[in-house]
Every structure is written in C-alpha cells, then in structure tokens.
Amino acid sequence: MAYQRRDSVTPNQVMDTIVEQMKICLNERNPTFIILPATTYSTLNLLDGKMEGLSTMQRVGEATVTIGIDSVTIQSILVVKNVSISYNWSKSMICGDLSFFLEKVFFQVKIQQLNDGTSKIIEFSIVSQEGRRLHIQGLGPLNWLIEILIEDHLEQKMNQIFIRESQNLLSGVACKVSVVDYLYIHVKN
C-alpha cells in the first residue's frame, strides 16, 4: 500500500498560524482595540475600559510540540509590544482616567488539543515585561502621589486584565485551529 506524503509543517509554522488567526479575529471585532468590561479596584470603579496592542503579537524563539497518547500540545513564548490599557475611574464625586502602558510583554502559552478535537490553553503566564508605566489623571496636583501609592497594586490588576483578555482571545482562536491538522508525522512501514 502506497502512502501519499503531505507537506509537513514545523511547530513554528503552527504557532504562527494560531497567532495570525488571532490577529484576524481581532480585526473582525475591532482593528484597534478590545473593549474591557467594567471592574473595580479597591473602592475605585473602572469604566469604559479598552486595551490596545494585541495585534502586535508574534512568536519569539522556537515553538515545541509534544505528542501524548490522547493529546498534542504546542508551546511557545509570544511577545506583544506597545500594549495600553485605559479606563475612566470614579469614586464618590471624583472621577478621572488612568492608563497603563507596557512596552513589551513576553508570555508563555501552551495549547493542548485532545484526540476529540477540543483545544484548551493549559498554560498562559507572563515571563517578563519591559517599560511599564502607569498614569493617573483627575486629582490635580495629587496625581503623582496617588500613582506612587497604588502603582504596584494597580499594575497587578492591569496585568490580571491583560492575562484574562489575551487568554480569552487565544482560547477562542485555539478552538478553531487544529494543531493535529497542521502536523504531519511520517510513519515508515
């Protein structure tokens, strides 16, 4: 029996395809930003949020594939550049806006596809960040003092928002891209 050989692809090409599909999904929703749900931080109400910069996502280094008995797992480090998260904030009768900027975010992503075709993200974590900046407006001359007092805690909240929204977006794409369909395993008789 003769087997017809299909062109095989590398793990890098598979991960690049997932990233490109994510960019297409972003452009279909809104090419410039993602609308973020309202949330709270301590006693601040955070409203009218948006996140920009996910369309700069790309793979860094080599992707790897692990083939198990009942699944295929692909993992890689990805980077996004010039990410900004902004919200309007309010507390009692005071309001203003805040913005959180990340020059670069490197994160590890691991996607697992089971034999039944379902995919899920089993790891999504920030590896490192560069160029973090927080800016708060609305308190006049006290803006700088508030930035210093709540910077670390508010940056943690913004990181959580980045992880949640990025992971949700990649999860939606991972369900549509079959890792197995892209891989070819040559078996000799």
C-alpha positions in Angstrom: 0.0 0.0 0.0 1.4 3.3 -1.0 1.1 6.3 1.2 0.8 9.8 -0.2 3.0 12.2 1.6 1.6 15.5 2.6 3.8 18.5 3.1 4.7 18.8 6.8 4.9 22.0 8.8 7.1 22.9 11.7 5.8 23.7 15.2 6.8 27.3 14.5 4.5 27.4 11.5 1.6 26.0 13.5 2.1 28.6 16.3 2.5 31.4 13.7 -0.8 30.2 12.2 -2.5 30.4 15.6 -1.2 34.0 16.1 -2.2 35.1 12.6 -5.8 33.7 13.2 -5.9 35.6 16.5 -5.0 38.8 14.5 -7.7 38.1 12.0 -10.2 37.6 14.9 -9.1 40.9 16.4 -9.6 42.7 13.1 -13.1 41.3 12.7 -14.0 42.6 16.2 -12.3 45.9 16.1 -9.0 46.5 14.4 -7.7 49.0 17.0 -8.8 47.9 20.5 -10.7 45.5 22.7 -13.4 46.8 24.9 -12.9 45.8 28.5 -15.6 45.1 31.0 -16.2 47.4 33.9 -14.4 46.4 37.0 -13.4 47.7 40.4 -10.1 48.2 42.1 -10.3 48.7 45.8 -13.1 51.3 46.0 -12.5 52.8 42.5 -15.0 52.0 39.8 -13.2 51.3 36.5 -15.4 52.0 33.5 -15.2 52.4 29.7 -12.0 50.3 29.5 -10.1 49.4 26.4 -6.9 47.5 25.5 -4.8 48.2 22.5 -1.7 46.4 21.1 -2.6 42.7 20.9 -2.4 42.9 17.2 1.4 43.2 17.5 1.6 39.6 18.9 4.3 37.4 17.5 6.2 34.2 18.3 9.7 34.6 19.9 12.1 31.7 19.6 11.2 28.1 18.8 7.8 26.5 19.3 7.7 22.9 20.5 5.2 20.2 20.1 4.7 17.3 22.5 2.6 14.3 21.3 0.9 12.3 24.0 -1.4 9.3 23.9 -4.5 11.3 23.9 -3.4 14.8 23.0 -1.0 17.1 21.2 0.5 20.1 23.0 2.2 23.1 21.4 4.0 25.7 23.4 5.9 28.9 22.7 6.9 32.2 24.0 5.0 35.1 22.5 5.5 38.8 22.7 3.2 41.8 22.3 4.5 45.3 22.0 3.1 48.7 23.0 0.1 47.4 24.9 -2.0 50.0 26.6 -4.9 49.5 29.0 -7.1 52.5 29.8 -10.1 53.2 32.0 -12.2 56.0 33.3 -12.3 55.8 37.1 -14.7 57.2 39.6 -15.1 57.3 43.4 -17.9 59.2 45.1 -17.9 62.6 43.3 -14.4 62.4 41.9 -13.5 61.0 38.5 -10.6 60.8 36.1 -8.8 58.4 33.9 -5.9 56.0 34.1 -3.7 54.4 31.6 -1.2 51.5 31.9 1.4 51.0 29.2 3.7 48.1 28.6 6.4 48.5 26.1 6.9 44.7 25.7 5.2 41.7 27.4 6.7 38.2 26.9 4.4 35.3 27.8 4.5 31.6 27.7 1.5 29.9 26.1 0.8 26.1 26.0 -2.2 24.9 24.0 -3.4 21.3 24.2 -5.6 19.6 21.7 -7.3 16.3 22.7 -8.0 13.5 20.3 -11.6 14.5 20.1 -10.5 17.8 18.5 -11.2 20.1 21.5 -8.4 22.5 22.4 -7.7 24.5 25.5 -5.0 26.7 26.9 -3.3 24.9 29.7 -0.6 27.5 30.5 -0.6 31.2 30.0 1.8 33.2 32.1 3.8 36.4 31.8 7.5 35.6 31.5 8.7 39.2 31.6 7.7 42.8 31.0 9.6 45.9 29.8 8.7 49.5 30.0 5.8 49.6 32.5 4.2 52.9 33.1 1.1 54.0 35.0 -0.5 57.4 34.6 -3.5 58.7 36.6 -5.4 61.9 36.0 -8.3 63.6 37.8 -6.7 64.5 41.1 -4.8 67.6 40.0 -1.5 68.0 41.9 -2.1 64.8 43.8 -1.9 62.6 40.7 1.7 61.8 41.2 1.3 60.9 44.8 -1.6 58.5 44.1 0.4 56.9 41.3 3.3 56.2 43.8 0.9 54.9 46.5 -1.1 52.5 44.4 1.2 51.8 41.5 2.2 48.2 42.4 -1.3 47.1 43.3 -2.9 48.7 40.3 -0.2 47.3 38.0 -1.1 43.8 39.3 -4.8 44.5 38.5 -3.8 45.7 35.0 -1.7 42.5 34.5 -4.6 40.4 35.5 -6.8 42.2 32.9 -4.1 41.7 30.3 -3.8 38.0 31.0 -7.5 37.4 31.1 -8.3 39.2 27.9 -5.3 37.8 26.0 -6.1 34.3 27.2 -9.8 34.6 26.2 -8.8 35.8 22.7 -6.3 33.0 22.2 -8.7 30.4 23.6 -11.3 31.4 21.0 -8.8 31.0 18.3 -7.3 27.8 19.6 -10.7 26.1 19.3 -10.8 27.0 15.6 -7.2 25.9 14.7 -6.5 22.2 14.7 -2.9 21.6 15.7 -3.2 18.0 14.5 -4.4 19.0 11.0 -1.2 21.1 10.6 1.2 18.4 11.7 2.4 15.5 9.6 4.0 12.5 11.2 5.8 10.3 8.7 5.4 6.6 9.6 7.5 4.1 7.8 6.3 0.5 7.2 
